[in-house]
Amino acid sequence: MPPYADFGSRTGWIYTLPSVVVFLSGERVCIVLKRTFENMNVEKKEGKPKGRQMAVIKLLSVVGILVGGWLGMLWLQTHGPVASKEEVAGVVPTVRVVQVSFRNQQLYVSTQGRVVPRVRTQAAAEVMGRVVQVASSFKAGGTFKKGEVMLEMDGSDYVAALASAESALADAKLSLEREEARAAQARRDWAKLGRGEASDLVLGKPQIVSAKARVAAAEAGVDKAGRDVERTKLRAPYDCLVEMTYTDLGSYVAPGARLADVYSTDAFEVRVPVTLEEFGFLDQGDAGVVGAEVELQAKIGGQLRSWSGRIVRSEGQVDRNTMTMNQVVAVLPSPGEAPFELPPSGLFVQARIKGRVMPGVAELPRSALTQDHTLLLLDKEERLKVVNVDVSRTMKTTVLVKAGIEEGDLVIVSPIETPVVGMKLQRVSP
């Protein structure tokens, strides 16, 4: 018998193997049987006995296949492999918790700002003249001690003016001595020859007053000429660093001309903005926030540097764009941070202002607080519990809770995919 048999066109295929028979199209069994009976009837009418025999064979083959498939199914049901049945244990979610502890919390306000010198000066010429000498440090970045000469202008004209003023002073003093001598002689002559009371003009009193006035004017002229001579030298007003220069050797400058910009090297400040909400966490003493301690930090060359400071004044105005108030922090030298005992001008620093102490609050991770200000707790039976809490302050990574929880409560800090009140949970170490 061939590996398969065709029972007419469009009736399907029946594959037969030595021990297994598979019928591919169950719906076509009825079609095969129907056509078989039709062929038998046709062949019977036409008188074709051989065709009838073939139809019987086809019918018996179909019936055999059906019976064989049914017997195979019964055998598989009684002797086939049986899957083992195991009871699946319920999965209990695991969570991390922290224990609630109330204490007095020291508050800090974090902000930032840029370092600026406390004193900045635009050095200008007070007299005119040509620059004849310039110090080697008179360049951007150069430093000077207080009183050192930064540059010098030609002062020969002012030295001559000083000599002339000194000469005028000598003449005025000589004139005063003459008038005083004449007044003394007039008093003696009047005592011998005069009658009655002598007038002031006879006694030389107005002449003496005039001579003294000329002496005073001459002295003032000498002082001015001396100051002009001194002003030909530009001296450092304090320990300073040169930020920018605007003149050089050989330049001619007029009175008021800008020569250099300098700033102090021993005093720096930082203006730090504080939001109105954060301002309430600062310690408000008799002088307001003045005197509050401030810690400053910045990275220089990959190394974290620290300085301390204090708030010296509050600008007292609210910035309309940012709704913040600027506090001015005076930076204190830090000897352990050499060569940066003081931060360089223009450095951006992080500031941490010491605020007031908030009593009786619990500090918890911010991730434990939900959007509707509730916390998930693990009760004594290790079941989920949801409570509303009163949050006193929200910070970057933590929150301060004042009410709604009790000492020793276990707060869930790990996420739960679908939290349901009362669900069983398993506690793990954080």
LOZA-474917 format. One record per residue (C-alpha): residue in one letter; chain; x, y, z. Coordinates in steps of 0.02 Angstrom, whole numbers, plus 32768, in hexadecimal, padded with zeros to 4 digits. Example, Ala and Ser with C-alpha at 12.3 -4.5 7.8 and 13.67 -1.06 7.14 Angstrom:
! residues 2
DRENLUM  type  mol    c1    c2    c3
DRENLUM     A    A  8267  7F1F  8186
DRENLUM     S    A  82AC  7FCB  8165
***
This chain:
! residues 430
DRENLUM  type  mol    c1    c2    c3
DRENLUM     M    A  8000  8000  8000
DRENLUM     P    A  8047  80AD  7FD6
DRENLUM     P    A  8077  8127  8065
DRENLUM     Y    A  7FD9  8186  803E
DRENLUM     A    A  7F34  816F  7FE3
DRENLUM     D    A  7ED0  81EE  7F81
DRENLUM     F    A  7E15  81DF  7F98
DRENLUM     G    A  7DDE  824D  7F09
DRENLUM     S    A  7E05  8300  7EE2
DRENLUM     R    A  7DE9  8384  7F6A
DRENLUM     T    A  7DC4  82FE  7FED
DRENLUM     G    A  7E65  830A  8052
DRENLUM     W    A  7EF8  8298  806F
DRENLUM     I    A  7F07  8201  80E2
DRENLUM     Y    A  7FBA  81D3  8111
DRENLUM     T    A  7FD8  811F  8146
DRENLUM     L    A  8076  80E2  819A
DRENLUM     P    A  80A1  8031  81D5
DRENLUM     S    A  8062  804B  8286
DRENLUM     V    A  800E  80F7  8288
DRENLUM     V    A  7F7F  813B  8220
DRENLUM     V    A  7F61  81F7  821C
DRENLUM     F    A  7EC9  8249  81CA
DRENLUM     L    A  7EF0  82FF  81A0
DRENLUM     S    A  7E43  8345  8180
DRENLUM     G    A  7DB9  830A  81F5
DRENLUM     E    A  7D33  836C  819B
DRENLUM     R    A  7D58  8310  80FC
DRENLUM     V    A  7D2D  8265  8141
DRENLUM     C    A  7C75  8282  8121
DRENLUM     I    A  7C9C  82C0  8073
DRENLUM     V    A  7D03  8222  804F
DRENLUM     L    A  7C77  81B2  8090
DRENLUM     K    A  7BF2  8210  802F
DRENLUM     R    A  7C54  8208  7F8C
DRENLUM     T    A  7C7B  8153  7FAA
DRENLUM     F    A  7BC3  8127  7FB9
DRENLUM     E    A  7B9E  8192  7F20
DRENLUM     N    A  7C23  8137  7EBC
DRENLUM     M    A  7BDD  8092  7EF6
DRENLUM     N    A  7B2F  80C1  7EBC
DRENLUM     V    A  7B70  8101  7E16
DRENLUM     E    A  7BD8  8067  7DFA
DRENLUM     K    A  7B45  7FF9  7E2B
DRENLUM     K    A  7AD7  804C  7DAB
DRENLUM     E    A  7B5D  8042  7D26
DRENLUM     G    A  7B81  7F8D  7D51
DRENLUM     K    A  7C38  7FA1  7D7D
DRENLUM     P    A  7C63  7F1E  7E03
DRENLUM     K    A  7D1C  7F4C  7E0A
DRENLUM     G    A  7CF4  8000  7E36
DRENLUM     R    A  7C81  7FC4  7EC0
DRENLUM     Q    A  7D0D  7F5E  7F0E
DRENLUM     M    A  7D7F  7FF7  7F0E
DRENLUM     A    A  7CF9  805E  7F64
DRENLUM     V    A  7CE5  7FDB  7FEC
DRENLUM     I    A  7D9F  7FD8  8007
DRENLUM     K    A  7DA2  8095  801A
DRENLUM     L    A  7D12  808F  8095
DRENLUM     L    A  7D64  8009  80FF
DRENLUM     S    A  7E07  806C  80FE
DRENLUM     V    A  7DB1  8108  8141
DRENLUM     V    A  7D57  80A5  81C8
DRENLUM     G    A  7DFA  8051  81F9
DRENLUM     I    A  7E51  80F5  8209
DRENLUM     L    A  7DC8  813A  8278
DRENLUM     V    A  7DC8  80A2  82E8
DRENLUM     G    A  7E86  80A1  82F2
DRENLUM     G    A  7E8B  8159  8324
DRENLUM     W    A  7E07  813D  83A9
DRENLUM     L    A  7E66  80A8  83F2
DRENLUM     G    A  7F08  810E  83F2
DRENLUM     M    A  7EB3  8199  8451
DRENLUM     L    A  7E75  811F  84D6
DRENLUM     W    A  7F23  80D5  84E9
DRENLUM     L    A  7F72  8182  8500
DRENLUM     Q    A  7EF2  81AF  8584
DRENLUM     T    A  7F18  8114  85EC
DRENLUM     H    A  7FD4  8100  85CE
DRENLUM     G    A  8010  81B2  85A4
DRENLUM     P    A  8080  821E  8618
DRENLUM     V    A  8028  8275  86A7
DRENLUM     A    A  8060  8328  86DA
DRENLUM     S    A  8088  833C  8793
DRENLUM     K    A  801A  83B5  87F3
DRENLUM     E    A  806A  842B  8872
DRENLUM     E    A  8015  84AE  88DA
DRENLUM     V    A  805F  855B  88B3
DRENLUM     A    A  808C  85BA  8951
DRENLUM     G    A  8051  8670  895D
DRENLUM     V    A  80DB  86F3  893A
DRENLUM     V    A  80F1  8772  89C7
DRENLUM     P    A  8141  8817  898F
DRENLUM     T    A  81DF  884B  89EB
DRENLUM     V    A  81F7  88FE  8A24
DRENLUM     R    A  827E  8967  8A77
DRENLUM     V    A  824F  89CE  8B0F
DRENLUM     V    A  8299  8A51  8B83
DRENLUM     Q    A  8268  8A6D  8C37
DRENLUM     V    A  821E  8B14  8C6A
DRENLUM     S    A  8283  8B7A  8CE7
DRENLUM     F    A  8251  8C28  8D21
DRENLUM     R    A  82D7  8CA6  8D53
DRENLUM     N    A  8306  8D5E  8D4C
DRENLUM     Q    A  8344  8D80  8C9D
DRENLUM     Q    A  83C8  8E04  8C74
DRENLUM     L    A  8391  8E59  8BD4
DRENLUM     Y    A  8402  8E92  8B48
DRENLUM     V    A  83D9  8EF7  8AAD
DRENLUM     S    A  843A  8ECD  8A10
DRENLUM     T    A  845A  8F50  898D
DRENLUM     Q    A  84E7  8F8E  891C
DRENLUM     G    A  853C  902D  88E6
DRENLUM     R    A  85D4  907C  8896
DRENLUM     V    A  8669  90C0  88F7
DRENLUM     V    A  8686  917B  88E3
DRENLUM     P    A  8707  91ED  8938
DRENLUM     R    A  86C3  9255  89C5
DRENLUM     V    A  8722  92EF  8986
DRENLUM     R    A  8738  9319  88CE
DRENLUM     T    A  8789  93BB  8891
DRENLUM     Q    A  879D  9415  87EC
DRENLUM     A    A  8844  946D  87FE
DRENLUM     A    A  8846  9515  87A2
DRENLUM     A    A  88C5  95A0  8787
DRENLUM     E    A  88B6  9639  87F8
DRENLUM     V    A  8932  96A2  8796
DRENLUM     M    A  8966  96AB  86E0
DRENLUM     G    A  8A0C  9674  869E
DRENLUM     R    A  8A6D  95F1  863D
DRENLUM     V    A  8A89  9545  8689
DRENLUM     V    A  8B44  9534  86A5
DRENLUM     Q    A  8B4D  9499  8712
DRENLUM     V    A  8AE2  93FB  8721
DRENLUM     A    A  8AF6  9370  87A0
DRENLUM     S    A  8B18  92C1  875C
DRENLUM     S    A  8A79  9282  87B2
DRENLUM     F    A  8A0C  9305  875F
DRENLUM     K    A  89B5  9282  86F3
DRENLUM     A    A  8918  921B  8702
DRENLUM     G    A  8934  91A1  8791
DRENLUM     G    A  89C0  9205  87E3
DRENLUM     T    A  89B7  9222  889E
DRENLUM     F    A  89EB  92B7  8909
DRENLUM     K    A  89F8  92D8  89C1
DRENLUM     K    A  89A5  9371  8A0A
DRENLUM     G    A  8A0A  940F  89E0
DRENLUM     E    A  8A77  93C3  8958
DRENLUM     V    A  8A93  9430  88BC
DRENLUM     M    A  8A38  93E8  8826
DRENLUM     L    A  8A6A  946E  87A7
DRENLUM     E    A  8AB6  951D  87A7
DRENLUM     M    A  8A97  95B4  8739
DRENLUM     D    A  8B0D  9642  870F
DRENLUM     G    A  8B07  96B6  87A6
DRENLUM     S    A  8B86  973C  8777
DRENLUM     D    A  8AFF  97C0  875D
DRENLUM     Y    A  8AB2  9798  8804
DRENLUM     V    A  8B5A  979E  885C
DRENLUM     A    A  8B73  984D  8812
DRENLUM     A    A  8AC5  987E  884E
DRENLUM     L    A  8AF3  9840  88FC
DRENLUM     A    A  8B92  98AA  88FD
DRENLUM     S    A  8B2F  9943  88C8
DRENLUM     A    A  8AAF  9922  8951
DRENLUM     E    A  8B37  9910  89D3
DRENLUM     S    A  8B83  99B6  8998
DRENLUM     A    A  8ADC  9A0C  89A7
DRENLUM     L    A  8ACA  99C6  8A56
DRENLUM     A    A  8B74  9A0B  8A88
DRENLUM     D    A  8B46  9AB8  8A46
DRENLUM     A    A  8AA0  9AB2  8AA4
DRENLUM     K    A  8AF6  9A84  8B46
DRENLUM     L    A  8B75  9B12  8B2E
DRENLUM     S    A  8AE8  9B8D  8B0F
DRENLUM     L    A  8A91  9B53  8BAC
DRENLUM     E    A  8B2D  9B6E  8C14
DRENLUM     R    A  8B41  9C1D  8BCD
DRENLUM     E    A  8A8E  9C4C  8BF4
DRENLUM     E    A  8A9F  9C08  8CA4
DRENLUM     A    A  8B3F  9C6E  8CBE
DRENLUM     R    A  8AEC  9D0B  8C7B
DRENLUM     A    A  8A57  9CF1  8CEC
DRENLUM     A    A  8AC8  9CE2  8D83
DRENLUM     Q    A  8B23  9D83  8D54
DRENLUM     A    A  8A7C  9DDC  8D3B
DRENLUM     R    A  8A42  9DAC  8DE9
DRENLUM     R    A  8AE4  9DF0  8E37
DRENLUM     D    A  8AD8  9E93  8DD6
DRENLUM     W    A  8A24  9EAD  8E05
DRENLUM     A    A  8A4C  9E8F  8EBA
DRENLUM     K    A  8ACC  9F1B  8EB6
DRENLUM     L    A  8A79  9F9C  8E47
DRENLUM     G    A  89C5  9F6E  8E2C
DRENLUM     R    A  892C  9FA8  8E86
DRENLUM     G    A  8890  9F45  8EAA
DRENLUM     E    A  886C  9E9A  8E5E
DRENLUM     A    A  88CB  9E67  8DC0
DRENLUM     S    A  886B  9E1E  8D2F
DRENLUM     D    A  8889  9D6D  8CF0
DRENLUM     L    A  88CF  9DAF  8C4D
DRENLUM     V    A  8950  9E17  8CAE
DRENLUM     L    A  8980  9D7F  8D14
DRENLUM     G    A  8990  9D12  8C75
DRENLUM     K    A  890F  9C8F  8CA4
DRENLUM     P    A  88BB  9C81  8BF7
DRENLUM     Q    A  8967  9C73  8BA7
DRENLUM     I    A  8993  9BE1  8C17
DRENLUM     V    A  88EE  9B88  8BF1
DRENLUM     S    A  890E  9B9D  8B36
DRENLUM     A    A  89BF  9B5C  8B46
DRENLUM     K    A  8985  9AC3  8BA7
DRENLUM     A    A  8902  9A9E  8B21
DRENLUM     R    A  8988  9AA5  8A9B
DRENLUM     V    A  89F1  9A2C  8B01
DRENLUM     A    A  895E  99B3  8B11
DRENLUM     A    A  893C  99BD  8A56
DRENLUM     A    A  89F3  99A0  8A2F
DRENLUM     E    A  89F5  9908  8AA3
DRENLUM     A    A  895B  98C2  8A4C
DRENLUM     G    A  89B0  98DD  89A5
DRENLUM     V    A  8A48  987D  89E2
DRENLUM     D    A  89DA  97EF  8A1D
DRENLUM     K    A  897F  97E7  8977
DRENLUM     A    A  8A21  97EB  8914
DRENLUM     G    A  8A65  9761  8983
DRENLUM     R    A  89CA  96F8  8968
DRENLUM     D    A  89D6  9712  88AC
DRENLUM     V    A  8A89  96D4  88B0
DRENLUM     E    A  8A51  963B  8913
DRENLUM     R    A  89BF  961E  889C
DRENLUM     T    A  8A37  9603  880D
DRENLUM     K    A  8A52  9557  885C
DRENLUM     L    A  89C2  94D9  8859
DRENLUM     R    A  89CA  9473  88F9
DRENLUM     A    A  896A  93D6  8927
DRENLUM     P    A  88D9  940A  8999
DRENLUM     Y    A  88DE  935F  89F2
DRENLUM     D    A  8920  92B0  89D7
DRENLUM     C    A  88DB  9297  892A
DRENLUM     L    A  88E0  9237  8887
DRENLUM     V    A  88DE  928D  87DE
DRENLUM     E    A  8847  9258  8779
DRENLUM     M    A  8862  92C7  86E1
DRENLUM     T    A  88D8  9352  86AA
DRENLUM     Y    A  88B0  93E2  8633
DRENLUM     T    A  8957  943B  861E
DRENLUM     D    A  8A0E  9415  860B
DRENLUM     L    A  8ABA  9463  8605
DRENLUM     G    A  8AC1  9503  859D
DRENLUM     S    A  8A07  9523  859D
DRENLUM     Y    A  89C6  95D0  85C3
DRENLUM     V    A  8936  95D3  863E
DRENLUM     A    A  88BF  965C  8671
DRENLUM     P    A  886E  9676  871B
DRENLUM     G    A  87E5  95F5  8734
DRENLUM     A    A  882A  957C  86B2
DRENLUM     R    A  880E  94C5  86DE
DRENLUM     L    A  88B3  946F  8701
DRENLUM     A    A  8889  93C3  8748
DRENLUM     D    A  8805  9358  879D
DRENLUM     V    A  883C  9306  8840
DRENLUM     Y    A  87E6  92A5  88CA
DRENLUM     S    A  8813  926E  8978
DRENLUM     T    A  8869  91C5  8993
DRENLUM     D    A  8841  91B3  8A4B
DRENLUM     A    A  8784  91C8  8A4E
DRENLUM     F    A  8702  916D  89E5
DRENLUM     E    A  8645  915D  89E8
DRENLUM     V    A  85C3  90E9  899D
DRENLUM     R    A  8512  9120  8970
DRENLUM     V    A  84A1  9089  8986
DRENLUM     P    A  83E7  9085  895A
DRENLUM     V    A  836D  9036  89D5
DRENLUM     T    A  82B8  9010  89A7
DRENLUM     L    A  822E  9056  8A12
DRENLUM     E    A  81FF  8FA7  8A4C
DRENLUM     E    A  82B1  8F7A  8A7B
DRENLUM     F    A  82C8  9023  8AD0
DRENLUM     G    A  824D  8FE9  8B54
DRENLUM     F    A  82C4  8F5C  8B85
DRENLUM     L    A  8350  8FD7  8BB4
DRENLUM     D    A  836C  900D  8C68
DRENLUM     Q    A  831A  90B6  8C7F
DRENLUM     G    A  8375  910D  8D0F
DRENLUM     D    A  8373  91C1  8D4A
DRENLUM     A    A  83DB  91F0  8CB2
DRENLUM     G    A  8378  9182  8C3C
DRENLUM     V    A  83E3  9103  8BE0
DRENLUM     V    A  8482  916A  8BF6
DRENLUM     G    A  850A  9101  8C49
DRENLUM     A    A  84CC  9058  8C0B
DRENLUM     E    A  8559  8FDD  8BE7
DRENLUM     V    A  8576  8FAA  8B33
DRENLUM     E    A  85DD  8F1D  8AEA
DRENLUM     L    A  8621  8F39  8A3A
DRENLUM     Q    A  8664  8EB2  89C6
DRENLUM     A    A  86A9  8EA9  8916
DRENLUM     K    A  8715  8E37  88AD
DRENLUM     I    A  87BD  8E7A  8873
DRENLUM     G    A  882D  8E07  880F
DRENLUM     G    A  87C1  8D71  8839
DRENLUM     Q    A  87D5  8D8F  88F4
DRENLUM     L    A  8746  8DC6  8964
DRENLUM     R    A  8771  8E68  89C0
DRENLUM     S    A  8712  8EAC  8A55
DRENLUM     W    A  8704  8F57  8AA6
DRENLUM     S    A  869A  8F9D  8B31
DRENLUM     G    A  863D  9041  8B38
DRENLUM     R    A  85B3  90A4  8B8A
DRENLUM     I    A  851F  9107  8B4A
DRENLUM     V    A  854D  91BE  8B61
DRENLUM     R    A  84B3  920E  8B17
DRENLUM     S    A  8411  91EB  8ABC
DRENLUM     E    A  83E4  9253  8A25
DRENLUM     G    A  8331  9253  8A63
DRENLUM     Q    A  82DF  9254  89B7
DRENLUM     V    A  8283  91CA  895C
DRENLUM     D    A  82B9  91A9  88A9
DRENLUM     R    A  8219  91B0  8843
DRENLUM     N    A  825B  9136  87C1
DRENLUM     T    A  8296  90AC  8836
DRENLUM     M    A  8236  90D9  88D6
DRENLUM     T    A  82D5  90CA  893C
DRENLUM     M    A  8330  9138  89BA
DRENLUM     N    A  83EC  914F  89AB
DRENLUM     Q    A  8458  9134  8A45
DRENLUM     V    A  850C  9174  8A47
DRENLUM     V    A  858B  90FC  8A92
DRENLUM     A    A  8638  9138  8AC9
DRENLUM     V    A  86B9  90B0  8AA6
DRENLUM     L    A  8735  9089  8B31
DRENLUM     P    A  87E7  9050  8B0A
DRENLUM     S    A  8808  8F96  8B14
DRENLUM     P    A  88C1  8F78  8B3B
DRENLUM     G    A  88B4  8EBE  8B14
DRENLUM     E    A  8885  8EDF  8A5E
DRENLUM     A    A  8929  8F2E  8A24
DRENLUM     P    A  8946  8F73  89A3
DRENLUM     F    A  888B  8F93  89A2
DRENLUM     E    A  8877  8FD7  8A51
DRENLUM     L    A  87F1  9045  8A04
DRENLUM     P    A  878E  9013  8969
DRENLUM     P    A  87C1  906A  88C8
DRENLUM     S    A  8751  90F3  8886
DRENLUM     G    A  86CA  90B5  880F
DRENLUM     L    A  86C8  9003  8854
DRENLUM     F    A  861B  8FB2  885C
DRENLUM     V    A  8602  8F61  8907
DRENLUM     Q    A  857E  8EF9  895D
DRENLUM     A    A  8541  8F46  8A00
DRENLUM     R    A  84F1  8EEF  8A96
DRENLUM     I    A  84A2  8F68  8B12
DRENLUM     K    A  8486  8F2B  8BC3
DRENLUM     G    A  83D1  8F4A  8BF1
DRENLUM     R    A  8361  8F2F  8C87
DRENLUM     V    A  833E  8E8D  8CE5
DRENLUM     M    A  8297  8E38  8CBF
DRENLUM     P    A  825A  8DD3  8D55
DRENLUM     G    A  8209  8D27  8D51
DRENLUM     V    A  8212  8CF3  8C9A
DRENLUM     A    A  823D  8C50  8C42
DRENLUM     E    A  82B3  8C52  8BAC
DRENLUM     L    A  8280  8BD5  8B26
DRENLUM     P    A  82B6  8BB2  8A73
DRENLUM     R    A  8257  8C1C  89F7
DRENLUM     S    A  8232  8B82  898D
DRENLUM     A    A  81C2  8B3F  8A1A
DRENLUM     L    A  8149  8BD1  8A09
DRENLUM     T    A  80C0  8BBD  8987
DRENLUM     Q    A  8079  8C49  891E
DRENLUM     D    A  7FE0  8C5B  898F
DRENLUM     H    A  804F  8C6F  8A2B
DRENLUM     T    A  8032  8BBF  8A6E
DRENLUM     L    A  80AA  8B3C  8AAE
DRENLUM     L    A  80A3  8A7F  8A9C
DRENLUM     L    A  80BF  8A27  8B43
DRENLUM     L    A  80E0  8974  8B73
DRENLUM     D    A  8077  8946  8C0C
DRENLUM     K    A  809C  88C4  8C92
DRENLUM     E    A  804B  883B  8C2A
DRENLUM     E    A  80B7  886C  8B95
DRENLUM     R    A  8025  88AF  8B33
DRENLUM     L    A  8019  8950  8ACE
DRENLUM     K    A  7FD3  89EB  8B21
DRENLUM     V    A  7FBC  8A99  8AD5
DRENLUM     V    A  7FC0  8B37  8B40
DRENLUM     N    A  7FB4  8BF2  8B1E
DRENLUM     V    A  8044  8C5A  8B63
DRENLUM     D    A  806F  8D10  8B86
DRENLUM     V    A  810F  8D3F  8B29
DRENLUM     S    A  816F  8DD0  8B76
DRENLUM     R    A  81F6  8DDD  8AF2
DRENLUM     T    A  8221  8D8A  8A4D
DRENLUM     M    A  82D8  8D83  8A1E
DRENLUM     K    A  8338  8D3A  898C
DRENLUM     T    A  8345  8C87  89CC
DRENLUM     T    A  82E6  8C88  8A71
DRENLUM     V    A  8249  8CCB  8AC2
DRENLUM     L    A  8224  8D02  8B74
DRENLUM     V    A  8180  8CBC  8BB7
DRENLUM     K    A  8131  8D0A  8C50
DRENLUM     A    A  808E  8CA9  8C68
DRENLUM     G    A  8030  8C11  8C28
DRENLUM     I    A  80AB  8B8B  8C5E
DRENLUM     E    A  80EA  8B4E  8D06
DRENLUM     E    A  8192  8B24  8D50
DRENLUM     G    A  81CD  8A79  8D16
DRENLUM     D    A  8158  8A6A  8C7F
DRENLUM     L    A  81A0  8A0E  8BE9
DRENLUM     V    A  8197  8A78  8B4C
DRENLUM     I    A  81A4  8A1F  8AA4
DRENLUM     V    A  8228  8A71  8A38
DRENLUM     S    A  822C  89F7  89A5
DRENLUM     P    A  81AC  8A03  8917
DRENLUM     I    A  8114  8990  8912
DRENLUM     E    A  80C9  8970  8867
DRENLUM     T    A  8013  8966  889F
DRENLUM     P    A  7FFE  8995  8956
DRENLUM     V    A  7F5F  8954  89A7
DRENLUM     V    A  7F33  897A  8A5C
DRENLUM     G    A  7F43  88DD  8AC5
DRENLUM     M    A  7FAD  887B  8A48
DRENLUM     K    A  8030  8807  8A91
DRENLUM     L    A  80E4  8843  8A83
DRENLUM     Q    A  818F  8801  8AB0
DRENLUM     R    A  820F  8871  8B03
DRENLUM     V    A  82C4  8871  8ACA
DRENLUM     S    A  835A  88D0  8B09
DRENLUM     P    A  8372  8979  8AB5
***
